[in-house]
Amino acid sequence: IKSVDFKDDLTIVAMTSSEKEHVIWNAPVDPKNKSIEVWMTELQVMMLATIRQQMILGIQDYYETKRTDWMQKWPGQVVINASQFQWTAECEEMINES
């Protein structure tokens, strides 16, 4: 995470990577009235949950979207991991067929 997006009420709702990929979180993190250790842990948990959800959605979308469009639609780590997932699935299918 290079930066996060705060709303006017100071909740944190999104993150941006060094590569300028912007990802909106599944749910906001509210740092108000919490120690930094608590809300930074919540931020880490939300980051992992959001990327996990993005991975699931990206893999599902892989089957429905033209690859060149799909690659532009999803964050880079989703594209890399979902592509590897798909490649492995196709290899397993070919091995099982032979």
DSSP file with accessible surface (Angstrom, degrees, kcal/mol):
  #  RESIDUE AA STRUCTURE BP1 BP2  ACC     N-H-->O    O-->H-N    N-H-->O    O-->H-N    TCO  KAPPA ALPHA  PHI   PSI    X-CA   Y-CA   Z-CA
    1    1 A I              0   0   97      0, 0.0    16,-0.2     0, 0.0     3,-0.1   0.000 360.0 360.0 360.0 123.6    0.0    0.0    0.0
    2    2 A K        -     0   0  139     14,-2.8     2,-0.3     1,-0.4    15,-0.2   0.818 360.0  -9.0 -90.8 -39.3    1.4    3.4   -1.0
    3    3 A S  E     -A   16   0A  54     13,-1.9    13,-2.7     2,-0.0    -1,-0.4  -0.971  59.7-140.7-153.1 164.5   -1.6    5.4    0.1
    4    4 A V  E     -A   15   0A  38     -2,-0.3     2,-0.5    11,-0.2    11,-0.2  -0.894  20.7-120.8-126.3 159.3   -5.1    5.1    1.4
    5    5 A D  E     -A   14   0A  56      9,-2.2     8,-2.7    -2,-0.3     9,-0.8  -0.897  23.1-160.6-105.2 126.9   -8.3    7.1    0.7
    6    6 A F  E     -A   12   0A 108     -2,-0.5     6,-0.2     6,-0.2     2,-0.1  -0.846   8.1-143.1-102.3 141.0  -10.1    8.8    3.6
    7    7 A K    >   -     0   0  114      4,-2.6     3,-2.2    -2,-0.4    -1,-0.0  -0.430  39.7 -93.2 -87.0 174.3  -13.7    9.9    3.5
    8    8 A D  T 3  S+     0   0  174      1,-0.3    -1,-0.1    -2,-0.1    -2,-0.0   0.815 128.8  56.5 -59.4 -30.4  -14.8   13.1    5.2
    9    9 A D  T 3  S-     0   0   82      2,-0.1    -1,-0.3     1,-0.1     3,-0.1   0.334 120.3-111.6 -84.3   8.5  -15.7   11.1    8.3
   10   10 A L  S <  S+     0   0   97     -3,-2.2     2,-0.2     1,-0.3    -2,-0.1   0.491  70.2 142.0  73.8   8.9  -12.1    9.8    8.4
   11   11 A T        -     0   0   11     19,-0.2    -4,-2.6    20,-0.1     2,-0.5  -0.529  52.9-125.0 -74.7 149.2  -13.0    6.2    7.5
   12   12 A I  E     +AB   6  29A   0     17,-3.2    17,-2.4    -6,-0.2    -6,-0.2  -0.853  36.8 166.2 -99.4 124.3  -10.5    4.6    5.2
   13   13 A V  E     +     0   0A  34     -8,-2.7    12,-2.5    -2,-0.5     2,-0.3   0.521  53.6  13.4-120.4  -9.4  -12.2    3.2    2.1
   14   14 A A  E     -AB   5  24A   1     -9,-0.8    -9,-2.2    10,-0.3     2,-0.3  -0.981  55.4-138.9-161.7 166.4   -9.5    2.3   -0.5
   15   15 A M  E     -AB   4  23A  14      8,-2.5     8,-2.9    -2,-0.3     2,-0.4  -0.955   7.0-154.3-133.5 155.7   -5.9    1.7   -1.2
   16   16 A T  E     -AB   3  22A  25    -13,-2.7   -14,-2.8    -2,-0.3   -13,-1.9  -0.994  14.3-141.8-130.7 134.9   -3.5    2.7   -4.0
   17   17 A S    >   -     0   0   26      4,-2.1     3,-1.9    -2,-0.4   -13,-0.0  -0.359  33.1-101.3 -86.9 173.0   -0.3    0.8   -4.8
   18   18 A S  T 3  S+     0   0   79      1,-0.3    -1,-0.1     2,-0.1    -2,-0.0   0.777 125.6  59.1 -62.2 -26.7    3.0    2.2   -5.9
   19   19 A E  T 3  S-     0   0  141      2,-0.1    -1,-0.3     1,-0.0     3,-0.1   0.311 121.8-110.6 -84.4   6.2    2.0    1.2   -9.5
   20   20 A K    <   +     0   0  164     -3,-1.9     2,-0.6     1,-0.3    -2,-0.1   0.725  65.2 152.7  71.5  24.3   -1.1    3.5   -9.1
   21   21 A E        -     0   0   63      2,-0.0    -4,-2.1    54,-0.0     2,-0.5  -0.777  31.9-152.9 -84.7 125.7   -3.6    0.6   -9.0
   22   22 A H  E     -B   16   0A  92     -2,-0.6     2,-0.5    -6,-0.2    -6,-0.2  -0.880  13.9-176.4-106.1 125.9   -6.6    1.8   -6.9
   23   23 A V  E     -B   15   0A  11     -8,-2.9    -8,-2.5    -2,-0.5     2,-0.4  -0.985  17.7-143.1-127.2 123.7   -8.7   -0.8   -5.1
   24   24 A I  E     -B   14   0A 117     -2,-0.5   -10,-0.3   -10,-0.2     2,-0.0  -0.691  29.4-119.0 -82.8 134.7  -11.8    0.0   -3.2
   25   25 A W  E     -     0   0A  13    -12,-2.5    22,-0.1    -2,-0.4    -1,-0.1  -0.299  11.6-120.3 -76.0 157.8  -12.2   -2.0    0.0
   26   26 A N  E    S+     0   0A  86     20,-0.3    -1,-0.1     1,-0.2    21,-0.0   0.828  98.5   1.1 -61.7 -35.5  -15.0   -4.4    0.8
   27   27 A A  E    S-     0   0A  42    -15,-0.1    -1,-0.2    19,-0.1    23,-0.1  -0.982  87.7 -97.9-151.1 151.8  -15.9   -2.3    3.9
   28   28 A P  E     -     0   0A  80      0, 0.0     2,-0.5     0, 0.0   -15,-0.2  -0.328  26.1-134.3 -72.8 155.8  -14.4    0.8    5.4
   29   29 A V  E     -B   12   0A   6    -17,-2.4   -17,-3.2   -19,-0.0    10,-0.0  -0.955  14.9-153.3-107.0 127.7  -11.9    0.8    8.3
   30   30 A D        +     0   0   60     -2,-0.5   -19,-0.2   -19,-0.2   -20,-0.1  -0.870  16.5 177.5-106.2 105.7  -12.8    3.3   11.0
   31   31 A P    >   +     0   0   19      0, 0.0     3,-1.4     0, 0.0     8,-0.2   0.580  39.0 123.6 -83.9  -6.9   -9.7    4.5   12.9
   32   32 A K  T 3  S+     0   0   78      1,-0.2     3,-0.1     7,-0.1    -2,-0.1  -0.269  81.6   1.5 -62.7 137.1  -11.5    6.9   15.1
   33   33 A N  T 3  S+     0   0  173      1,-0.2     2,-0.3     0, 0.0    -1,-0.2   0.765 108.2 111.4  60.3  29.3  -11.0    6.4   18.9
   34   34 A K  S <  S-     0   0   78     -3,-1.4    -1,-0.2     4,-0.0     2,-0.0  -0.966  72.9-108.4-128.4 149.5   -8.7    3.5   18.4
   35   35 A S    >>  -     0   0   60     -2,-0.3     4,-2.1     1,-0.1     3,-0.5  -0.359  35.8-111.2 -69.5 157.0   -5.0    3.0   19.0
   36   36 A I  H 3> S+     0   0   97      1,-0.2     4,-2.5     2,-0.2     5,-0.3   0.870 117.1  58.6 -60.1 -35.2   -2.8    2.9   15.9
   37   37 A E  H 3> S+     0   0  130      1,-0.2     4,-1.4     2,-0.2    -1,-0.2   0.888 108.4  46.5 -62.3 -36.4   -2.0   -0.8   16.6
   38   38 A V  H <> S+     0   0   65     -3,-0.5     4,-2.3     2,-0.2    -2,-0.2   0.963 116.3  40.1 -71.8 -53.0   -5.8   -1.7   16.4
   39   39 A W  H  X S+     0   0   54     -4,-2.1     4,-2.4     1,-0.2    -2,-0.2   0.854 113.3  54.6 -73.5 -26.4   -6.7    0.3   13.3
   40   40 A M  H  X S+     0   0   89     -4,-2.5     4,-2.3    -5,-0.3    -1,-0.2   0.895 109.4  48.9 -69.5 -35.1   -3.5   -0.7   11.4
   41   41 A T  H  X S+     0   0   78     -4,-1.4     4,-2.6    -5,-0.3    -2,-0.2   0.925 111.2  49.6 -66.3 -42.3   -4.4   -4.4   12.1
   42   42 A E  H  X S+     0   0   65     -4,-2.3     4,-2.6     2,-0.2    -2,-0.2   0.893 109.5  52.5 -61.8 -38.6   -7.9   -3.7   10.9
   43   43 A L  H  X S+     0   0   18     -4,-2.4     4,-2.5     2,-0.2    -2,-0.2   0.931 109.9  47.9 -62.6 -43.6   -6.4   -2.1    7.8
   44   44 A Q  H  X S+     0   0  107     -4,-2.3     4,-2.4     2,-0.2    -2,-0.2   0.925 111.7  49.7 -64.1 -43.2   -4.2   -5.1    7.1
   45   45 A V  H  X S+     0   0   89     -4,-2.6     4,-2.6     1,-0.2    -1,-0.2   0.922 112.5  47.4 -62.1 -43.3   -7.2   -7.5    7.6
   46   46 A M  H  X S+     0   0   33     -4,-2.6     4,-2.7     2,-0.2   -20,-0.3   0.890 109.2  54.1 -67.7 -37.4   -9.3   -5.5    5.2
   47   47 A M  H  X S+     0   0   50     -4,-2.5     4,-2.5     2,-0.2     5,-0.2   0.956 112.4  43.6 -59.0 -48.7   -6.5   -5.3    2.6
   48   48 A L  H  X S+     0   0  102     -4,-2.4     4,-2.4     1,-0.2    -2,-0.2   0.918 114.9  48.7 -64.7 -43.2   -6.2   -9.1    2.7
   49   49 A A  H  X S+     0   0   40     -4,-2.6     4,-2.3    -5,-0.2    -1,-0.2   0.902 112.9  48.4 -64.0 -40.3  -10.0   -9.7    2.6
   50   50 A T  H  X S+     0   0    0     -4,-2.7     4,-2.8     2,-0.2    -2,-0.2   0.934 112.2  46.7 -67.7 -45.3  -10.4   -7.2   -0.3
   51   51 A I  H  X S+     0   0   25     -4,-2.5     4,-2.6    -5,-0.2    -2,-0.2   0.911 111.4  53.0 -65.2 -38.3   -7.6   -8.7   -2.4
   52   52 A R  H  X S+     0   0  178     -4,-2.4     4,-2.2    -5,-0.2    -1,-0.2   0.947 111.3  45.9 -59.5 -45.8   -9.0  -12.2   -1.8
   53   53 A Q  H  X S+     0   0   75     -4,-2.3     4,-2.6     1,-0.2     5,-0.2   0.907 111.3  52.3 -64.4 -40.3  -12.4  -11.1   -3.0
   54   54 A Q  H  X S+     0   0   37     -4,-2.8     4,-2.8     1,-0.2    -1,-0.2   0.892 108.4  51.9 -61.8 -38.8  -10.8   -9.4   -6.0
   55   55 A M  H  X S+     0   0   35     -4,-2.6     4,-2.5     2,-0.2     5,-0.2   0.932 110.4  47.4 -62.0 -47.5   -9.0  -12.7   -6.8
   56   56 A I  H  X S+     0   0   64     -4,-2.2     4,-2.2     1,-0.2    -2,-0.2   0.950 116.3  43.7 -60.2 -48.2  -12.3  -14.6   -6.7
   57   57 A L  H  X S+     0   0   59     -4,-2.6     4,-2.6     1,-0.2    -2,-0.2   0.892 112.7  52.8 -66.1 -38.2  -14.1  -12.1   -8.8
   58   58 A G  H  X S+     0   0    0     -4,-2.8     4,-1.4    -5,-0.2    -1,-0.2   0.903 109.3  48.5 -64.9 -40.8  -11.2  -11.8  -11.2
   59   59 A I  H  X S+     0   0   34     -4,-2.5     4,-0.7     2,-0.2    -2,-0.2   0.927 113.2  47.6 -65.7 -42.6  -11.0  -15.6  -11.8
   60   60 A Q  H >< S+     0   0  106     -4,-2.2     3,-0.9     1,-0.2     4,-0.3   0.921 112.0  49.9 -62.9 -41.2  -14.8  -15.7  -12.4
   61   61 A D  H >X S+     0   0   15     -4,-2.6     4,-1.5     1,-0.2     3,-1.3   0.759  94.0  75.3 -70.6 -23.2  -14.6  -12.8  -14.8
   62   62 A Y  H 3< S+     0   0   51     -4,-1.4    -1,-0.2     1,-0.3    -2,-0.2   0.864  96.7  48.1 -55.3 -37.9  -11.7  -14.5  -16.7
   63   63 A Y  T << S+     0   0  134     -3,-0.9    -1,-0.3    -4,-0.7    -2,-0.2   0.627 117.0  41.8 -78.8 -14.7  -14.2  -16.9  -18.3
   64   64 A E  T <4 S+     0   0  156     -3,-1.3     2,-0.4    -4,-0.3    -2,-0.2   0.556 105.1  64.6-111.1 -12.1  -16.6  -14.1  -19.3
   65   65 A T  S  < S-     0   0   36     -4,-1.5    -1,-0.0    -3,-0.1     5,-0.0  -0.912  87.3-101.4-122.9 142.9  -14.4  -11.3  -20.6
   66   66 A K    >>  -     0   0  146     -2,-0.4     4,-2.9     1,-0.1     3,-0.5  -0.353  40.4-121.4 -56.3 134.7  -12.1  -11.0  -23.6
   67   67 A R  H 3> S+     0   0  107      1,-0.3     4,-2.7     2,-0.2     5,-0.2   0.865 109.1  51.9 -55.2 -43.2   -8.5  -11.5  -22.2
   68   68 A T  H 3> S+     0   0   82      1,-0.2     4,-0.9     2,-0.2    -1,-0.3   0.892 115.3  42.7 -63.7 -36.8   -7.2   -8.1  -23.3
   69   69 A D  H <> S+     0   0   95     -3,-0.5     4,-1.2     2,-0.2     3,-0.3   0.894 112.5  54.1 -71.7 -40.2  -10.1   -6.3  -21.7
   70   70 A W  H  X S+     0   0    0     -4,-2.9     4,-1.4     1,-0.2     3,-0.4   0.903 104.1  55.2 -61.6 -41.2   -9.9   -8.5  -18.6
   71   71 A M  H  < S+     0   0   78     -4,-2.7    -1,-0.2     1,-0.2    -2,-0.2   0.824 110.6  45.3 -64.1 -31.3   -6.2   -7.7  -18.1
   72   72 A Q  H  < S+     0   0  167     -4,-0.9    -1,-0.2    -3,-0.3    -2,-0.2   0.714 109.1  57.9 -82.0 -20.4   -7.0   -3.9  -18.1
   73   73 A K  H  < S+     0   0  123     -4,-1.2    -2,-0.2    -3,-0.4    -1,-0.2   0.807 101.3  55.4 -81.4 -31.4  -10.0   -4.4  -15.7
   74   74 A W  S  < S-     0   0   34     -4,-1.4     5,-0.1     1,-0.1   -19,-0.0  -0.726  91.3 -93.3-110.9 153.4   -8.2   -6.0  -12.7
   75   75 A P    >>  -     0   0   14      0, 0.0     4,-2.2     0, 0.0     3,-0.7  -0.217  43.9-107.9 -58.5 153.1   -5.3   -5.1  -10.5
   76   76 A G  H 3> S+     0   0   22      1,-0.3     4,-2.8     2,-0.2     5,-0.2   0.857 117.5  52.7 -54.2 -43.6   -1.9   -6.5  -11.6
   77   77 A Q  H 3> S+     0   0   96      1,-0.2     4,-2.2     2,-0.2    -1,-0.3   0.861 109.5  50.5 -67.3 -28.2   -1.6   -9.1   -8.8
   78   78 A V  H <> S+     0   0    0     -3,-0.7     4,-3.0     2,-0.2     5,-0.3   0.933 111.1  48.9 -69.7 -43.7   -5.1  -10.4   -9.7
   79   79 A V  H  X S+     0   0   17     -4,-2.2     4,-2.2     2,-0.2     5,-0.2   0.941 114.1  45.2 -61.7 -46.7   -4.1  -10.7  -13.4
   80   80 A I  H  X S+     0   0  101     -4,-2.8     4,-2.1     2,-0.2    -1,-0.2   0.956 119.1  40.3 -63.3 -50.7   -0.9  -12.5  -12.6
   81   81 A N  H  X S+     0   0   73     -4,-2.2     4,-2.4    -5,-0.2    -2,-0.2   0.904 116.3  48.3 -69.5 -40.3   -2.4  -14.9  -10.1
   82   82 A A  H  X S+     0   0    1     -4,-3.0     4,-2.6    -5,-0.3    -1,-0.2   0.886 110.9  52.3 -68.2 -35.4   -5.6  -15.6  -11.9
   83   83 A S  H  X S+     0   0   23     -4,-2.2     4,-2.7    -5,-0.3    -2,-0.2   0.919 111.1  46.9 -63.8 -42.7   -3.6  -16.2  -15.1
   84   84 A Q  H  X S+     0   0  110     -4,-2.1     4,-2.5    -5,-0.2    -2,-0.2   0.898 111.5  51.9 -65.4 -39.3   -1.4  -18.7  -13.3
   85   85 A F  H  X S+     0   0  105     -4,-2.4     4,-2.4     2,-0.2    -2,-0.2   0.938 112.6  44.9 -59.7 -48.4   -4.5  -20.3  -11.8
   86   86 A Q  H  X S+     0   0   17     -4,-2.6     4,-2.6     2,-0.2    -2,-0.2   0.914 112.0  51.8 -64.8 -42.9   -6.1  -20.7  -15.3
   87   87 A W  H  X S+     0   0  167     -4,-2.7     4,-2.4     1,-0.2    -1,-0.2   0.934 111.3  47.9 -59.9 -44.8   -2.9  -22.0  -16.8
   88   88 A T  H  X S+     0   0   63     -4,-2.5     4,-2.7     1,-0.2     5,-0.2   0.920 111.1  50.6 -63.0 -43.3   -2.6  -24.6  -14.1
   89   89 A A  H  X S+     0   0   31     -4,-2.4     4,-2.2     1,-0.2    -1,-0.2   0.910 111.2  48.4 -61.9 -41.5   -6.2  -25.7  -14.5
   90   90 A E  H  X S+     0   0   88     -4,-2.6     4,-2.3     2,-0.2    -1,-0.2   0.895 111.6  49.6 -66.9 -39.5   -5.7  -26.0  -18.3
   91   91 A C  H  X S+     0   0   41     -4,-2.4     4,-2.6     2,-0.2    -2,-0.2   0.928 111.0  49.4 -63.3 -45.0   -2.6  -28.1  -17.8
   92   92 A E  H  X S+     0   0  113     -4,-2.7     4,-2.5     1,-0.2    -2,-0.2   0.900 110.2  51.7 -60.6 -40.4   -4.3  -30.4  -15.3
   93   93 A E  H  X S+     0   0  109     -4,-2.2     4,-1.7    -5,-0.2    -1,-0.2   0.930 111.0  46.9 -63.0 -43.6   -7.2  -30.8  -17.8
   94   94 A M  H  X S+     0   0  122     -4,-2.3     4,-1.2     2,-0.2    -2,-0.2   0.896 112.4  49.6 -66.1 -40.9   -4.8  -31.7  -20.6
   95   95 A I  H  < S+     0   0  118     -4,-2.6     3,-0.4     1,-0.2    -1,-0.2   0.923 111.6  49.0 -63.0 -43.5   -2.9  -34.2  -18.4
   96   96 A N  H  < S+     0   0  134     -4,-2.5    -1,-0.2     1,-0.2    -2,-0.2   0.802 109.6  52.8 -67.7 -28.6   -6.2  -35.8  -17.3
   97   97 A E  H  <        0   0  134     -4,-1.7    -1,-0.2    -5,-0.2    -2,-0.2   0.742 360.0 360.0 -77.6 -24.6   -7.4  -36.1  -20.9
   98   98 A S     <        0   0  130     -4,-1.2    -3,-0.0    -3,-0.4    -4,-0.0  -0.182 360.0 360.0 -92.6 360.0   -4.3  -37.9  -22.1
